[in-house]
Amino acid sequence: MHRQLGIKEKHIGGELWFKIENHNKIRPFFINVVSDSNHWMFISSNGGLTAGRKNNSYSLFPYYTDDKITENADITGSKTILQVDVDGEIRVWEPFSERFTGKYEFTRNIYKSFNGNKIMFEEINHDLGLTYRYQWNSSNLYGFVRKSELINHSGNECNISLLDGIQNILPYGVEPDMQTQTSNLVDAYKKNELVKETGLGIYALSAIIVDKAEPSEALKANVAWSLGLEHATYLVSSLQVDHFRNNKPVEQEEVVKGEKGAYFVQTSLKLPSDGSKSWKIIASVNQNHAQVIELNQKIKDGDELEAEIEEDIERGSKKLRELIAGADGLRVTGDTLKDARHFSNVLFNIMRGGTFDFNYQIEKKDLSGYLAKANKDVFKRNREFIDSLDEIVNRYDLLKLLDETEDPDLIRLVREYLPLKFSRRHGDPSRPWNYFTINTQSEIDGSKILDYEGNWRDLFQNWEALAHSYPGFIDGMIFKFLNTSTFDGYNPYRVTKGGFDWETIEPDNPWSYIGYWGDHQIIYLLKLLEFYNMHEPNALKDLFADDLFVYANVPYRIKPYEDIAADPKNTINFDEEGDQKIREKVAENGADGALLTNKEGAIHRVNFLEKILATTLAKVSNFIPEGGIWMNTQRPEWNDANNALVGNGVSMVTLCYLRRFLKFFEALADEPGIDEVLLSKELLQFFNEINEVLAGNKELLNGSISDEGRKQITDLLGQAGSKYRIHVYENGFSGEKSQLKLIQFAEFVKNALSFMEHSIEANIREDGLYHSYNIMSMEENGISISNLSEMLEGQVAILSSGYLNPAEAVHVLDALRKSALYREDQNSYILYPNKELPGFLEKNNIPKESVQKSELLRKLAEEGNRQVIIEDVHGGFHFNGNFRNAGDVKEALEELKETSYRNLIEKDGGTVLKIFEEVFNHKAFTGRSGTFFAFEGLGSIYWHMVSKLYLAAGEVAYAAANSGADEDICGRLRSHFYEIGEGIGIHKSPEVHGAFPTDAYSHTPAHRGAQQPGMTGQVKEDILASFFELGLAVDNGVLRFNPVLLRKSELREKSADVDFILTEMQKEEISIPSGSLCFTICQVPVLYTAGAETKTEIEMKNGSIKKFEGLHLDRQSSAAIFQRSGEIKKIVVTLEKGSLIDK
């Protein structure tokens, strides 16, 4: 039978599903099945899974890494076995099992719902004429609902004995680490019970597992039960599964102790020809006695229970669509797969960064609780103001009320308050190093909780996309960003609703480390600032002089410049005493206890421009001419796998982003308004010293800079930064302020730009690409720069920098396509050229002539001493197999110094280290990126960076089209934009993509399909790129529609009536004619339709029509949309037919 692997659209039960046929013909792939609530499920395409609620401490099935989940499919999750009577012969069929491979002719298909909250597996047995399918759903009230259906298409009546259920059910109270490390001990505490009258399975520990000699009651349980199968026998373990598989009888289990839990239902069915049978198994976690008793009573009463479950499942789907609609995830175009991918992108974007609760609504109760935890003193002294607020207040109204107060701390805290929900860190079984918590509802009463958390660089990038749907919160995002950055210009590791956190030194944890990342800090902040300036043109300039900002007090102490220069890999001390004091202050007065104070002990308040300068000067003080920004704060940049670049690495990536950052402030400083601002005296001195260095060395920009000149500038800049830091570390801020004229600021920006652009020119490669990272070598009299191989990051950064003209951008994109970074099988790009690592026997071979050069090595070999060198049976020489790097060699040599080899080591130790370097070439080591074969490793596509390239290409293509660039250049830029987008994979077959192409995945190794589903920063870039494609833009507070990248193929061929969800969460049916598409902005539907002439109309809520000439609104109407006022019902934009791109 011919089987074709493909993807199809299917409507089942009134909703759209995507189907991969014959999915078992590709390697199992991993899927993130979501819910509107706090359910989580990670499932392999072979059926293996883990699931639970809130976090992995509330698991229904064991929470392992994704490889183990896939491998355990036969013993965890769904299991169905059928004994089918075929003319008196019992034929055993076990759908989805590999046990019966070759026995039957079958087809296996997997389906995923458009909404992403349902997954279905189907096996069609062509020999038996039966189809079995099951799907996983979630219910906020009842937990996880597994629906099953058995269909008879054999043409005959069918008698079947069925065993169906779920395996490896955990009891409540098993922590993931305990399950992973001591699962046999956990089994010893398990007790699985059956309530006979209802068939309810209860899975509990006999006691919470502790090693203390004290009672530890386990007073909660996980549960499972079923609906739809009559006259059933129930099993609460898997002990009898093999009996049934071998046609032996099974007996009901009422109590099973010390064994893994399961829930099976065994019964007999008689299916008529073309008949079917459906049933459900429902399971939930974290149930107390009252909940279990109530559930048991509901099952006993039974009449409306199934309908109630179905209603709750659909209620969840409706709420999920409302969440996505709120963040503008609903689109209807001519490309359903693309619409689904956008829906999924928005879903995963808000899952990481959160989404706003309801328009700009702020609940006094939550705001009050937030303020009380942020700063107890501020809360007390403003209690009257807080109590005077309405229970629900619009943020715009709240900000007006704030203007009447005179408390800068209250203003700061309220402005950075963000009523976000649905957020979680991007942890899952494919990212086990991250931990997630979906904190959406109270365990006590089920009430709503507003909360968010995330790694710094994850939250702020996801908020960038979210801001397009809620532009009225952009200032809050910026306040949160700036108020959690330090006086020395860096940011902590994690940000939460309740503050921020930093990494600490954990002596027993080999992964424990501290440091600051860099590149994302500049570009993510800049994107937020650019957005704010486009929507509210005067707002940033108005903040220049307002002391509404503060410094985070992270207990890291960056070393003096001289120490950094001597050892650039070890540059930060952890202040344990300072860490303890900060935590004590937080416990005493709230999250503001982690803010920097001045000499008087008061929070040190500064203005917007000072915060910008603190960040900018930190980068400029680490500038190495013609090299980039020195990466000397113990952490890499975006690509963690390039961690060995820390210390000697110099980033052109950050420099390119800094160039764009400075250009933004160059334009902002030129705008009329404030002429001077007050800065902290200490920072102003830092600023002046940096500016003097730049201004005093501009003559070096006339040509290439010598190693000596490079060191001269680097030393002066670094010493200025060091002097500033050390003074504040030791003395704090004095509290004194001095004037900075904006003309001086503008001069600094101009000087810095001259150096940045000179360095960009110095980093053009011969192949037309740009260097991404360089390596610096610091000698006594100079700093030399050596280049690394080409990397995708650098091309994204130069395209994003704004430095290139359209023709130059085309040149880079052309060169990129021809480069070793292009991976043809995926029509996309890897991070760096792939390379073949030597085989095991090909490495660690010391040339004999090298051994002969070293008297020490010769002597060790002759005497059979194997501490450093080992001779094999063929006379070859190898370094000790316990060595990992030169540090281990040094340790071995030190040990040998205590023996008769001392003189030889003192004479020859350096030679041995040199030989070790010649053998292994560790100087070229960039980190784990060059040593593993997945994630950011060799041959692997990391999709987030590809989508960054997609967005950058969209930016330059859009800008070129609007700047009057040559049409040939514009056409080539468009082609690159489309090609990069296609490479991302929405139209790839599952066989090529390796998974459902409607979901984002983090990476695709050279040897496998897409890996790590959903929770990737890629989704943010794709959302923003889609705005360029639609031509959605804001300029000077005015919403514009300029679809210069839109293709005719994006318009629908057929008309449709589609329900959209508007700002008040009310449904609105939109008629979409053929030759049209529809999307939303701030939850207002925008209908693009092709016509004879260009025009824009808005339909108001009151039924009136407002017309505009051209493709834009006015400021008043734009503000109504951005403020989500509900006044505007729909926007209709008529595009001239000839203006759209043909292909």
Order of alpha helices (4+ residues) and beta strands (2+ residues): beta-beta-beta-beta-beta-alpha-beta-beta-beta-beta-beta-beta-beta-alpha-beta-beta-beta-beta-alpha-beta-beta-beta-alpha-alpha-alpha-beta-beta-alpha-alpha-alpha-beta-alpha-alpha-beta-beta-alpha-alpha-beta-beta-alpha-alpha-beta-alpha-beta-alpha-alpha-beta-beta-beta-alpha-beta-alpha-alpha-beta-alpha-beta-beta-alpha-alpha-beta-beta-alpha-alpha-beta-beta-alpha-alpha-beta-alpha-alpha-alpha-beta-beta-alpha-beta-beta-beta-beta-beta-beta-beta-beta-alpha-beta
